[in-house]
Amino acid sequence: MKFPKPGVVHDQDYLEWIERRPCVVCGRLKAGFKQDKNDAHHVNDKSGGSAKFNDKRALPMCWDHHREGHQIGWITFQKKHNLDFEILIEAFNIIYERSNLP
């Protein structure tokens, strides 16, 4: 099963869950201006669609790394930190779905 499915997905529970996960780069929790949680960075899909329309394409990042990605660009950011956003998105979606099974 592939995650996430295309289309508009607004899921506040998922976003709150993502914001409580450690930063995908450094592993910090509660880092930055919002001392109680991390940022949910929305990743654009490969078709160029707006990521803001799909909350299931969000990844947890501390404020420092979220800001760095916007500054240097997300392709450069992924290379610098040896990340693959597509694999991470799929993994977080699977973990979330399995953690919410009855």
N, C-alpha and C positions, 0 to 999 in steps of 0.2 A: 504494500500500500504506500502510495506517495503522498507526502504532506508538503505544504498545504495545497488544497484545491484552489484553482483560479477563481477570481470573482471578489466581490465585496464581502469582507468578513470583519465585523466589529465584535470583539469579544473582550469586554472589560475584565472578566475573570482571568483570562489568559494573560492580558497585559500586566495585571497585578501580580500574577504568578511569576512572569518573566522578571519583573522589577525586584523580586525577592531572590533571584538567582545571582550567583557570583558573576563578575565581569568575565566575558569570554576570553579576554586578553590576559589580565593579571590576577583574576580570582578574588579581587576585593569585593566585599559587601559594604553597602551603606557608605559609599565613597562619593564625595562631591557636595554640591549645595543642598541637595535633598538628602539629609543625613539618615533618613529612615529607609531609603531604597536606592537602587541603581536606575539608570535610564533604560527605556525600551527603545532601542534603535530599530526603526523600520527599514527593511532592505527592499529596494525596488526589485520587481521580478524581471526575468530575462527579456520579456516582451517590451519592457520600457514603461509598463504601467506604474501608476503611482503607488508606492508602498503604503501610504497613509490609508488606503482603502482595504488593506489586508493586515489585520492585527496579528495573524498567525505567521507573519513574516518578520516578527520582531525578535531581536537578540538583546540579551542583557549586557550593558556596558557601564562602567564607572564613568563619571563625568569627564575625567581627564582623557580617557580613550575615545569617548564619543566626540569630544571636541577635536581631538587629533584627527580622527577620521574625516570630519568635515573640513579640516584645514588642508590636509594633504591629498584628499580624494580617496574614495573607498577601494578602488583597485590597487592603488599604491599601499594603502593601509593593510589590505589582506595579504599582499606580498611581504610587506615588512614584518608582519606578525605571524606569517605562515598559517593563515586561516582560509577556510573555504566556507563562505557564508551559506551556500546551498546545503552542504552537509550538516552544518550546525542547525539551520532552520528545521531540516527534517528530523534531526535527533531531538531537538527540544519539543517538537510537536508530538513525536512518539512518546517521549517521557511524560509529557503532560497528559496525553490521552490515556496512557496506562495507569497514571497516578489517580485518575478520576473514574476508574472502573468501579462498578458496584460491588 
